[in-house]
Amino acid sequence: MLNDRQERLLELLAKEQDWMTSRRLAELLKVTDRTIRSDVEAVNRQQGRIGIESNVRKGYRAVTRQEGQGEGSGSPSQAGGIPQTPGARCIYMIQRLLFENRELNLTRLQSQIYVSDHSIQNDLKRIRRMIEPYPGLKLVRNLECISLQGDEHMKRKFYRDLLVAEVQENFLNLNRLAHLYKNFDLIQVKDIFVQVLEEHDYFIHESMFPMLIIHAGTSIERISACHYVQMEETRPGLEDTIEYHIAETFFQRIAKRLNIQVKEGEVGMFALVIMGRRASNYASDHIKLGERWLNTKRLVDGSLVRLKDVFGVDYQDDEDLTAGLKMHIHGLIERARNQVVMEDIFLEEIKQNYPLVFEMGVCITGYLEEELGMAIADMESGFLALHLGAASERMNSVRKYRAMMIMPYNQTFFDMCEKRIMEMFRERMEVVKRCSYFEETEVKQIAPDLILTTTPIDHALKILTVPVSVFVDSETEARILEALNRLDKNRFRLEFASHIGHLMRKEHYHQNLMCQTPQEVIRCLCDRLRKEGVVDERFLDSVLERERLSPTSFANALAVPHAFRAYASRSTIAVARLSQPMRWGGFDVRLVMLFAINESDQRMIKIFFDWVSNIISSPKQLERLIEECTYEEFVERIME
């Protein structure tokens, strides 16, 4: 069922019987371009006779479903945005509750994402567990609608933690993205670039390296199709820089290897990308679009302010992101000016695996459409998301718990106490605020992870509060350590819920599997994954070799076979309930969970085995897990 605004959108398009731009529709409906895109998706998810077709340059128009069966019809079967797993559904619902809707109609949601009421209820239970560590956040049901209520600062904190969990140490994995380039081997391109850097004794920070290779790969893809970038304005001194010489040498070797022609503009542009934040010395802040001169620095600043306003994530101090976005917006405007449309190499990959990062890319695209007064291709959101994901991973790499200190003593005691605590825990936390008294409104605004206080405090906020001695004795050290470990446990729960839920797919859940030996179970599960293209032939051999070294059974219940140095095309957990208990090593096993991991998701190995360790140490949870149940019930038990 569509809401009133979406019905009005369809009515406008049907009456016009021609293309209407996003900007024009937004003006008529008094909403943002981003809302128009969301409403178009909602309309196309419905199975009515009328749908909406989109075009990068023309905008939108109403079409019959029969007319729109091809590209752009947005039919449910083609919609890549429908979440397919419990974890993906949770993220989808959280996103909508945080940023699109004050409340979700659960009946309407069932028809939009094609799941039962039972599945949605289980998803809501998982979301409730995910928000437990966030004081004041709660899901509230009102008849058929659900809303996320609580303090706005805490909602933003929840979102930031979800974002960090999403990009955890695996964003922009080159091996994962290499298959998207059809005309050359991205890994060979990377090797050539590394060799050139070594010859010039030039260091690039590891957080920036993947973005450079992706930029190089995209440039090569476009050059192969005879599409070139032009650098219209002169850049005095650029050709004398070491970055220009590196770019020139790199492209000379690429041109020889792939038999392509590289023009000067490509070399100069890549040199600026290598420079990162220093590129501003050689790149103008202005570019012409039609009769207007646009300030790209202002556009970048405005984009980051919009992100902070909408998502509560502040990237404004990330100079590498600022430089990268500026370069990208220059290219985006140049592509629009020359009516060049790039292939959406990463769009589906980003949307599927990093929905939160992609949503931020969409947000910037919407802002740029407003500022530039024109439609921007969807694929630009994907490329913007690449920059934002890399920035999120950089943010994650230095992320520490935020502590607030309360001490009603003089400055000398305060300084001494903070210094002692930071000497012990500098790697895990930072003091973001010092106060001489507790004031609830200020604490809620700061939203610290924990409060350290030298005087007893009685408050109703669900924030870890640790009593400390002004002299920081051994008892104080133990208390802070315990609190940090509790925070780690909460963070683990969020990571687990965010990731494991994506790995459990219904087609990989097998009831009453009849096999005679552990090796036969492994062969059966691996063969089914191989037929679906999840793993190749080498995976089975690696799993069997691991099993030969030592059985992967745990207690009288569970076995978790897995591979050494053999990776899946996409991460998944294949589950088998055996028709009868089987002797597996020294235990009688009834449940088998085969862990197949993509190379980019290696962190999931630790998360998974941490969970296995926890479940084995809890006999009641283990017994409940191995009891016969449906796929939906099993996922629910996994997430408990």
C-alpha positions in Angstrom: 0.0 0.0 0.0 1.3 3.4 -1.0 1.1 6.5 1.2 -0.6 9.7 0.2 2.6 11.3 -1.1 3.5 8.3 -3.3 0.0 8.2 -4.7 0.3 11.9 -5.5 3.7 11.2 -7.2 2.1 8.6 -9.4 -0.8 10.9 -10.2 1.5 13.7 -11.3 3.6 11.4 -13.6 0.5 9.8 -15.1 -1.1 13.2 -15.8 2.1 14.5 -17.4 2.5 11.4 -19.6 6.1 12.5 -20.2 9.5 12.7 -18.4 9.6 14.9 -15.3 12.9 15.8 -13.5 13.6 14.9 -9.9 14.0 18.6 -9.1 10.6 19.5 -10.6 8.8 16.7 -8.7 10.5 17.7 -5.5 9.3 21.3 -5.9 5.7 20.2 -6.6 5.6 17.7 -3.7 7.6 20.0 -1.4 10.2 17.3 -0.5 13.9 16.6 -1.3 15.3 14.8 -4.3 16.3 12.0 -2.0 12.6 11.5 -0.9 11.6 11.4 -4.5 14.1 8.5 -5.1 12.8 6.7 -2.1 9.2 7.1 -3.2 10.0 5.8 -6.7 11.6 2.7 -5.1 8.5 2.3 -2.9 6.2 2.6 -5.9 8.2 0.1 -7.9 8.1 -2.4 -5.1 4.4 -2.6 -5.3 2.8 -5.1 -7.7 0.3 -2.7 -9.3 -0.3 -2.0 -13.0 1.6 1.3 -13.0 5.4 1.7 -12.3 7.9 4.4 -12.7 10.8 4.4 -15.2 13.9 6.4 -14.5 16.5 8.0 -16.7 19.7 9.8 -15.7 19.1 12.9 -17.8 15.4 12.9 -18.3 14.1 12.1 -14.8 11.0 9.9 -14.3 7.9 8.9 -16.1 4.9 6.6 -15.4 4.8 3.3 -17.3 2.6 0.3 -17.4 4.3 -2.8 -15.9 4.2 -4.4 -19.3 6.0 -1.5 -20.9 8.5 -1.3 -18.1 9.5 -5.0 -18.1 12.9 -4.0 -19.4 15.6 -1.7 -18.0 14.4 0.7 -15.4 11.0 -0.9 -14.7 11.9 -1.4 -11.1 9.8 -4.6 -10.7 10.2 -6.4 -7.4 12.0 -9.3 -9.0 14.6 -6.9 -10.4 14.9 -4.6 -7.4 18.3 -5.1 -6.0 17.3 -3.2 -2.8 15.1 -5.9 -1.3 17.0 -7.4 1.7 17.5 -11.2 1.3 18.8 -12.2 4.8 17.8 -11.6 8.4 20.8 -9.4 9.0 20.1 -7.4 5.8 16.5 -7.0 6.9 17.5 -5.6 10.3 19.8 -3.0 8.7 17.1 -2.1 6.2 14.5 -1.6 9.0 17.0 0.3 11.2 17.9 2.6 8.3 14.3 3.5 7.6 13.4 4.0 11.2 16.4 6.3 11.7 16.3 8.4 8.5 13.2 7.9 6.4 10.2 7.2 8.6 9.1 8.2 12.0 7.4 4.8 12.1 7.1 1.7 9.9 3.8 0.1 9.0 4.5 -3.6 9.5 1.7 -4.9 7.3 3.0 -2.7 4.4 6.6 -3.8 5.2 5.7 -7.4 4.7 4.5 -6.7 1.1 7.5 -4.5 0.4 10.2 -7.0 1.3 8.2 -10.3 0.8 8.5 -11.9 4.2 6.0 -13.2 6.7 4.8 -11.5 9.8 6.7 -14.2 11.8 10.0 -13.3 10.2 9.5 -9.6 10.8 8.7 -10.2 14.5 11.9 -12.2 14.8 13.8 -9.3 13.1 12.3 -6.9 15.6 13.6 -9.1 18.5 17.1 -8.9 17.0 16.9 -5.1 16.7 15.8 -4.8 20.3 18.9 -6.8 21.3 21.1 -4.7 19.1 19.9 -1.5 20.8 20.2 -2.8 24.4 23.6 -1.1 25.0 22.2 2.3 23.9 20.5 4.0 26.9 17.0 5.2 26.3 16.6 3.7 22.8 13.6 1.4 22.4 11.2 0.0 19.8 7.7 1.1 20.4 4.7 -0.6 18.8 1.4 1.2 18.1 -1.1 -1.1 16.5 0.4 -2.1 13.1 3.3 0.5 13.3 6.7 0.4 14.9 9.0 3.3 15.8 12.4 3.8 17.3 12.2 6.2 20.2 14.9 7.8 22.3 17.4 10.6 22.5 18.7 11.8 19.1 22.3 11.8 20.3 22.0 8.1 21.2 20.4 7.3 17.8 23.3 8.9 16.1 25.7 6.9 18.3 23.9 3.7 17.4 24.2 4.6 13.7 27.9 5.4 13.9 28.6 2.1 15.7 26.6 0.2 13.0 28.7 2.0 10.3 32.0 1.0 12.0 30.8 -2.6 12.3 29.9 -2.6 8.6 33.3 -1.5 7.3 35.3 -3.4 10.0 38.7 -4.0 8.5 37.5 -5.3 5.1 36.3 -2.3 3.1 37.8 -1.9 -0.4 39.4 -5.4 -0.5 41.1 -5.5 -3.9 40.8 -9.2 -4.3 37.0 -8.9 -3.8 36.7 -6.1 -6.3 39.2 -7.4 -8.9 36.5 -9.5 -10.6 34.5 -6.4 -11.5 37.1 -5.3 -14.0 36.5 -7.5 -17.1 39.3 -6.3 -19.5 42.4 -6.6 -17.3 43.7 -8.0 -14.0 43.4 -5.4 -11.3 45.9 -7.3 -9.1 48.6 -7.0 -11.9 47.8 -3.3 -12.1 48.4 -3.1 -8.3 51.7 -5.0 -8.6 53.0 -2.6 -11.3 52.0 0.4 -9.2 53.8 -1.0 -6.1 56.9 -1.6 -8.2 56.9 2.0 -9.5 56.4 3.3 -5.9 59.4 1.2 -4.7 61.6 2.5 -7.5 60.8 6.1 -6.5 61.2 5.3 -2.8 57.7 6.8 -2.3 55.4 5.9 0.6 51.6 5.8 0.5 49.6 5.3 3.7 47.8 1.9 3.6 44.4 3.5 4.2 44.7 5.4 0.9 46.2 2.6 -1.2 43.0 0.8 -2.2 41.4 4.0 -3.4 44.4 4.7 -5.6 44.2 1.3 -7.2 40.5 1.6 -7.8 41.0 5.0 -9.4 43.7 3.5 -11.6 41.5 0.6 -12.5 38.6 2.8 -13.4 40.8 5.0 -15.5 42.1 2.0 -17.4 38.6 0.7 -17.9 37.5 4.0 -19.4 40.7 4.4 -21.5 40.2 0.9 -23.0 36.8 2.1 -24.2 38.5 5.3 -25.7 37.0 7.6 -23.0 39.6 10.1 -21.8 39.6 12.8 -19.0 40.7 16.3 -19.9 42.5 18.7 -17.7 41.4 22.0 -19.1 43.1 24.4 -16.7 46.8 24.6 -16.5 48.5 23.4 -13.3 51.8 25.2 -13.0 54.5 23.1 -11.4 52.5 19.8 -11.5 54.8 18.2 -14.1 57.8 18.8 -11.9 56.5 16.8 -8.9 57.5 13.3 -8.0 53.8 12.3 -8.1 53.6 13.3 -11.7 56.7 11.2 -12.6 55.2 8.2 -10.7 51.9 8.5 -12.6 53.7 8.9 -15.9 55.9 5.9 -15.3 53.0 3.8 -14.1 50.8 4.6 -17.2 53.7 4.1 -19.6 54.0 0.5 -18.3 50.3 -0.1 -18.2 50.0 1.2 -21.8 52.7 -1.2 -23.0 51.2 -4.1 -21.0 47.6 -3.6 -22.2 48.3 -2.0 -25.6 46.3 1.1 -24.8 47.0 4.8 -25.5 47.2 7.0 -22.4 46.8 10.8 -22.7 48.4 13.5 -20.7 45.2 14.4 -18.8 45.1 10.9 -17.3 48.6 11.2 -16.0 48.0 14.6 -14.4 44.7 13.5 -12.8 46.3 10.4 -11.3 49.2 12.5 -10.0 46.7 14.7 -8.1 45.0 11.6 -6.7 48.4 10.3 -5.5 49.1 13.6 -3.8 45.9 13.4 -1.7 45.4 16.4 0.5 48.4 18.2 -1.1 46.6 18.2 -4.5 44.8 21.5 -3.5 48.1 23.3 -4.2 47.6 22.3 -7.9 43.9 21.9 -8.4 41.6 24.9 -8.7 38.7 25.3 -6.4 36.5 26.4 -9.3 35.1 24.7 -12.4 32.6 26.0 -15.0 29.2 24.4 -15.6 27.3 26.1 -18.3 27.4 29.8 -17.5 28.2 29.3 -13.8 31.5 29.0 -12.0 31.2 26.5 -9.2 33.4 26.3 -6.0 34.1 22.6 -5.5 35.6 23.3 -2.0 32.3 24.8 -0.9 30.5 21.8 -2.4 32.7 19.4 -0.5 32.2 21.3 2.8 28.4 21.4 2.2 28.3 17.7 1.5 30.1 16.9 4.7 27.8 19.2 6.7 24.8 17.5 5.1 26.2 14.1 6.2 26.7 15.4 9.8 23.2 16.8 9.9 21.5 13.7 8.5 23.6 10.9 10.0 25.5 12.5 12.8 28.8 11.3 11.4 31.5 14.0 11.2 34.2 13.6 8.5 35.0 17.3 8.3 38.5 16.9 9.8 39.5 14.0 7.4 41.7 15.9 5.0 42.2 12.8 2.7 38.5 12.5 2.3 38.1 16.2 1.6 40.8 16.0 -1.1 39.3 12.8 -2.6 35.7 14.3 -2.7 37.0 17.5 -4.3 38.7 15.5 -7.1 35.6 13.4 -7.6 33.3 16.3 -7.8 35.5 18.0 -10.4 35.3 14.8 -12.4 31.5 14.5 -11.8 30.9 18.0 -13.1 33.1 17.4 -16.1 31.3 14.2 -16.9 27.9 16.1 -16.7 29.2 18.9 -18.8 30.4 16.5 -21.5 27.4 14.2 -21.1 29.7 11.2 -20.3 28.1 8.3 -18.5 30.4 5.9 -16.6 29.7 2.3 -16.1 28.3 1.5 -12.6 31.1 -1.0 -11.8 30.7 -0.9 -8.1 27.1 0.1 -7.6 25.5 -3.3 -6.8 28.6 -4.5 -4.9 28.4 -1.4 -2.6 24.6 -1.5 -2.2 24.6 -5.2 -1.3 27.5 -5.3 1.1 27.7 -1.8 2.5 24.1 -0.4 2.6 24.9 2.2 5.3 27.9 3.6 3.4 25.9 3.6 0.2 23.1 5.5 1.8 25.6 8.3 2.7 26.8 8.3 -1.0 23.1 8.8 -2.0 22.8 11.6 0.5 25.7 13.5 -1.0 24.3 12.9 -4.5 21.0 14.4 -3.4 22.8 17.5 -2.0 24.8 17.9 -5.2 21.7 17.6 -7.3 20.1 20.4 -5.3 23.2 22.6 -5.7 23.9 21.9 -9.3 20.3 21.9 -10.4 20.5 18.7 -12.5 20.1 15.0 -12.2 23.2 12.9 -11.3 23.7 9.3 -12.4 23.1 6.6 -9.7 26.6 5.3 -10.3 28.1 8.5 -8.8 26.6 7.4 -5.4 28.6 4.2 -5.6 31.9 6.0 -6.3 31.2 8.6 -3.6 30.5 5.7 -1.2 34.0 4.3 -2.0 35.5 7.5 -0.6 33.2 7.5 2.4 33.8 3.8 3.2 37.5 4.3 3.2 37.1 7.3 5.5 34.9 5.2 7.8 37.6 2.6 8.0 40.2 5.2 8.9 37.8 6.5 11.6 37.4 2.9 12.8 41.2 2.3 13.0 41.6 5.0 15.6 38.3 4.5 17.4 38.5 4.4 21.2 35.9 4.4 23.9 34.8 7.9 25.0 35.1 8.5 28.7 33.8 11.4 30.8 35.6 12.2 34.1 33.9 13.7 37.1 36.0 14.9 40.0 35.1 17.6 42.5 38.8 18.4 43.3 41.3 21.0 42.2 43.0 21.1 38.8 46.3 19.5 40.0 44.5 16.4 41.3 42.4 16.2 38.1 45.5 16.4 35.9 47.3 13.8 37.9 44.4 11.3 37.9 43.7 11.7 34.2 47.4 11.2 33.4 47.7 8.0 35.4 44.5 6.6 33.8 45.6 7.4 30.3 49.0 5.9 30.8 47.2 2.6 31.5 44.4 2.7 28.9 45.5 5.1 26.2 45.1 2.5 23.5 41.5 1.7 24.4 39.8 5.0 25.5 40.1 8.8 25.5 38.8 11.4 28.0 36.4 13.6 26.0 35.1 15.7 28.9 36.1 16.7 32.4 33.6 18.0 34.9 33.5 18.8 38.6 29.9 17.7 39.0 27.2 15.5 37.3 24.6 17.3 35.1 22.3 14.9 33.3 21.5 17.1 30.3 25.2 17.6 29.5 26.0 13.9 29.9 23.2 13.0 27.5 24.5 15.5 25.0 28.1 14.2 25.1 26.8 10.5 25.2 30.1 9.0 26.6 30.7 5.2 26.6 31.5 5.4 30.3 31.8 7.8 33.3 34.7 7.8 35.6 34.0 9.5 38.9 35.8 10.0 42.2 32.6 10.6 44.1 29.4 8.4 44.3 26.8 9.4 41.7 23.2 8.3 41.6 21.6 8.7 38.2 19.1 6.9 35.9 21.2 7.0 32.7 22.2 3.6 31.4 25.9 4.5 31.0 28.6 2.5 32.6 29.8 4.4 35.7 33.1 3.4 37.3 34.1 4.7 40.8 37.8 5.5 40.8 40.4 6.6 43.3 42.0 10.0 42.7 45.3 8.1 43.2 44.4 5.4 40.7 45.2 2.3 42.8 45.1 -1.3 41.6 41.3 -1.6 42.4 40.6 1.4 40.2 42.7 -0.2 37.4 40.7 -3.4 37.7 37.4 -1.6 37.6 38.2 0.4 34.5 39.5 -2.8 32.8 36.3 -4.7 33.6 34.2 -1.8 32.2 36.2 -1.7 29.0 35.8 -5.4 28.6 32.1 -5.1 29.1 32.0 -2.5 26.3 34.0 -4.8 24.1 31.4 -7.5 24.7 28.6 -5.1 23.7 30.5 -4.1 20.6 31.0 -7.7 19.7 27.3 -8.3 20.0 26.6 -5.5 17.5 29.3 -6.8 15.1 27.9 -10.3 15.4 24.3 -9.2 14.8 25.4 -7.0 11.9 27.5 -9.7 10.1 26.4 -13.2 11.0 22.8 -12.4 10.1 24.0 -11.7 6.5 25.7 -15.1 6.3 22.7 -17.3 7.2 20.7 -18.0 4.0 17.7 -20.2 3.8 19.0 -22.1 0.7 22.0 -23.2 2.8 20.0 -24.6 5.7 19.5 -28.4 5.4 17.1 -30.5 7.5 17.6 -34.2 8.2 20.7 -34.7 6.2 21.4 -38.4 5.8 25.2 -39.2 5.7 27.4 -41.9 7.2 30.6 -40.2 7.9 31.9 -36.6 8.7 33.7 -36.6 5.3 30.5 -37.4 3.6 28.7 -34.5 5.3 31.5 -32.2 4.3 31.4 -33.4 0.7 27.7 -33.0 0.5 27.7 -29.4 1.9 30.7 -28.3 -0.2 29.2 -29.8 -3.4 26.0 -27.8 -2.9 28.0 -24.6 -2.4 30.1 -25.4 -5.4 27.0 -25.9 -7.6 25.8 -22.5 -6.6 29.2 -20.9 -7.4 29.9 -20.0 -3.8 33.1 -22.1 -3.6 35.4 -23.9 -6.2 36.8 -27.4 -6.2 39.8 -26.4 -4.1 37.6 -25.6 -1.1 36.5 -29.2 -0.5 40.2 -30.4 -0.4 41.1 -27.6 2.0 38.2 -28.4 4.4 39.0 -32.1 4.3 42.7 -31.4 5.0 41.8 -29.2 8.0 39.6 -32.0 9.3 42.4 -34.5 8.9 44.7 -32.5 11.1 42.1 -32.4 13.9 38.4 -33.0 14.1 36.3 -29.7 14.3 33.7 -31.2 16.6 32.9 -29.4 19.9 31.1 -31.1 22.8 28.4 -33.7 22.2 26.5 -31.5 19.7 28.3 -29.4 17.2 30.9 -29.5 14.4 32.2 -26.4 12.6 34.3 -27.6 9.6 36.2 -24.9 7.7 39.0 -24.3 5.3 42.6 -23.2 5.5 43.7 -20.6 2.9 40.7 -21.4 0.6 38.2 -18.7 0.1 34.6 -18.5 -1.1 33.3 -16.1 -3.7 30.9 -14.8 -1.0 30.8 -15.6 2.7 28.2 -18.0 4.0 27.5 -20.5 6.7 26.0 -23.8 5.4 24.0 -25.6 8.2 23.1 -29.3 8.3 20.9 -31.0 10.9 21.8 -34.6 10.8 19.0 -37.2 10.6 20.8 -39.0 13.5 23.8 -38.3 15.8 27.1 -39.1 14.1 30.5 -39.9 15.8 32.7 -37.0 14.8 36.1 -37.1 16.4 35.5 -37.8 20.1 31.9 -36.5 20.1 28.4 -37.4 18.9 27.4 -34.5 16.6 23.9 -33.5 15.6 24.5 -30.1 14.1 27.1 -29.1 11.5 27.9 -25.5 10.5 30.3 -25.2 7.6 32.0 -21.8 7.5 32.9 -20.6 4.0 34.6 -17.2 4.1 35.5 -14.6 1.5 39.0 -13.3 1.8 37.7 -9.8 2.4 35.7 -11.0 5.5 38.6 -12.7 7.4 37.6 -10.7 10.5 34.4 -12.8 10.6 36.5 -15.9 11.4 37.3 -14.4 14.8 33.7 -13.2 15.4 32.3 -16.6 14.5 34.7 -18.6 16.7 34.2 -16.2 19.6 30.5 -17.0 19.3 31.3 -20.8 19.1 33.3 -20.4 22.3 30.4 -18.6 24.1 27.8 -21.1 22.9 29.8 -24.1 24.0 30.2 -22.6 27.5 26.5 -22.3 27.8 24.9 -25.8 27.9 21.3 -24.4 27.8 21.9 -22.3 24.8 23.8 -25.1 23.0 21.0 -27.6 23.7 18.4 -25.1 22.4 20.5 -24.5 19.3 20.7 -28.1 18.3 17.0 -28.8 18.9 15.1 -29.4 15.6 13.6 -26.1 14.2 12.9 -24.2 11.1 15.4 -21.9 9.4 13.7 -18.8 10.8 13.8 -20.3 14.3 17.4 -21.3 14.0 18.5 -17.8 13.0 16.6 -16.4 15.9 18.4 -18.8 18.3 21.8 -17.9 16.7 21.1 -14.2 17.4 20.0 -14.7 21.0 
